[in-house]
Structures are given as structure tokens and as C-alpha cells.
Amino acid sequence: MNDLTNEENSNVEQDLNILENKDLDPGLDLEPKPDPNISPEMQSPEVRSPEPKRQYQLRISLLSIFLGGALLILGRSLLDGNIGKPTAFTFPEQIDWTNPNVVPNISPNDKPKVIIDKKEFYGKPRYVSGQSYKYLVDGLPLDLDIRYLFGTEGNILLFLKELANLEIDEDKLRQQVRKNDLGYYLIFEYQNRVYLTACINPRGISTVTREQFDDNASKSATDRVVVIKWLLGQTDLRDRRCLWTVLSTPFNTGGDRAIIDQKLEKVWILWYEWWKIRFPQP
């Protein structure tokens, strides 16, 4: 009996020696065996381990940057009451067109009409100023109304009804939205006139609907330069301004609508390029 007990104690001591001196035996495999009932993906260290420390630190750093930027903007707004308010903008009396076929359609002593909208309605944007121009394009009389909108949702379909007094079905207007390299624009016929309208935005492309305006503003907000200026309190992440333009010309039933559309689109491109690089400062 004592011999059996001594043998068991000897085996236990040998096992302890093996565990304590496992590094001395390179052939000894003490690594845990994978469970055949668990997929290899679930057994990988990335799955079993918590979120890497580096990724956690990166998130904390980004949160700190945005929090610091927000506090900086808040501090500047408390010290400077003009932050967040639109800057007054004066429209030029005439546009310097690069096309000689576009000429003013007013007498030399006349000045463009200033637009003042007094009507109040839900969703009305704040706008600093507006102006109405008259031109001849290849002999075609053309009216151009432009408004500098501030704090807008970019819903031109609403503006046409409430500000331009055009009672036209919104669903029909949506079906006539077009797109080119400059962005979206709307062209339609109403009471013997053909209209082309769109928002010229300070960033990104031109837009017509609220959805297009929001999508364009969101995409532009991720630009690195925009983020840096926002952190410095120099601009908003989502710039909610636009130069709303309405071009229109008379149209008689039975005329060639395609030619009218082409002329309006041609003027729109010139108009857009001229204003894009001269967009009012915030």
C-alpha cells in the first residue's frame, strides 16, 4: 500500500516538474486545442479579444477635436454677435456676359428691379436680397430673377408656388427635372412662358428639390477644407445658402419648344458659371 502511494506521489511531482519546466522541452505541446464545434472565425483573437486600444484612442481623439471645435464656435458666437448672421450682398447692375449675343433688354437709364418678398409662409427662407434682370438672347426676350437665400431647405418647388406665384402641380414639376454636368435644373411651361429654375449652391452642384439640396450639403460637409474651417469657426458644416435663379421667356403655342429649351439651357450654363465663382461670402 505504501509503495502505491509513493508511486502516485512520484507521478504528481513529475507532472508539476513538467509544468514548471515547460520551456525546457520544446517538443512539449501545451497550447489549448481548438474546439471542433466552434468555427475558426469565432476562435480568432480578433473576435475573442475586446476592441483594440488603438481604435479606442482614435475615437476619443476625434471626439475631442469635434468637441473642441464646438466649444470654439460657441465662444466666438458669444463674443461676436455677427456670427451666424447673413452678410449683406449687393447684386451688380449688369452681368458681364462672355457671349456677345446676350445683351441688356432695358434702356441705358433704367436699373434692374430689386425683388422684395413680403409674403410669409411655412418653410420660407431668410434671404438678404434679390434682383430681376432683363436680357435679349439671340433676339429672344429673357427675364432672370435671382434671390440670395440664407437658412434655406432648398425646396424650389415650394418657392415657385409661394414666391413666384406659379400654381402648378408639384408631381408634374418633379417629372420635368433634368440633370447635366452642373447639376439638377427644372424646365417647364406655364401660361405661355417657358421657365428654367435651380439653386446655385456655394458647394457642390445645382439642385431643385429639398432632397437634392440636403444630399449635396451633406456630401460637401465631409470635405477636409470645410471641416478645418468649421473647427476654426469660419463656416458651417452644412452651408444652407443658395442663389435661387428663375429664367423665363414668352412662348406661343405651336412654337418650337425644343429651340426655346436649348436657348434657356445655354444661358443657364453661362449664368451658373458666372455666379459660381462669385458666390456671396457667408
C-alpha positions, 0 to 999 in steps of 0.5 A: 500500500505504501509503495502505491502511494509513493508511486502516485506521489512520484507521478504528481511531482513529475507532472508539476516538474513538467509544468514548471519546466515547460520551456525546457522541452520544446517538443512539449505541446501545451497550447489549448486545442481548438474546439471542433464545434466552434468555427475558426472565425469565432476562435480568432483573437480578433473576435475573442479579444475586446476592441483594440486600444488603438481604435479606442484612442482614435475615437476619443481623439476625434471626439475631442477635436469635434468637441473642441471645435464646438466649444470654439464656435460657441465662444466666438458666437458669444463674443461676436454677435455677427456670427451666424448672421447673413452678410449683406450682398449687393447684386451688380447692375449688369452681368458681364456676359462672355457671349456677345449675343446676350445683351441688356433688354432695358434702356441705358437709364433704367436699373434692374428691379430689386425683388422684395418678398413680403409674403410669409409662409411655412418653410420660407427662407431668410434671404438678404436680397434679390434682383430681376434682370432683363436680357435679349438672347439671340433676339429672344426676350429673357427675364432672370430673377435671382434671390440670395437665400440664407437658412434655406431647405432648398425646396424650389418647388415650394418657392415657385408656388409661394414666391413666384406665384406659379400654381402648378402641380408639384408631381408634374414639376418633379417629372420635368427635372433634368440633370447635366454636368452642373447639376439638377435644373427644372424646365417647364411651361406655364401660361405661355412662358417657358421657365428654367429654375435651380439653386446655385449652391456655394458647394457642390452642384445645382439642385431643385428639390429639398432632397437634392439640396440636403444630399449635396450639403451633406456630401460637401460637409465631409470635405477636409477644407470645410471641416478645418474651417468649421473647427476654426469657426469660419463656416458651417458644416452644412452651408444652407445658402443658395442663389435661387435663379428663375429664367423665363421667356414668352412662348406661343403655342405651336412654337418650337419648344425644343429651340426655346429649351436649348436657348434657356439651357445655354444661358443657364450654363453661362449664368451658373458659371458666372455666379459660381465663382462669385458666390456671396461670402457667408 
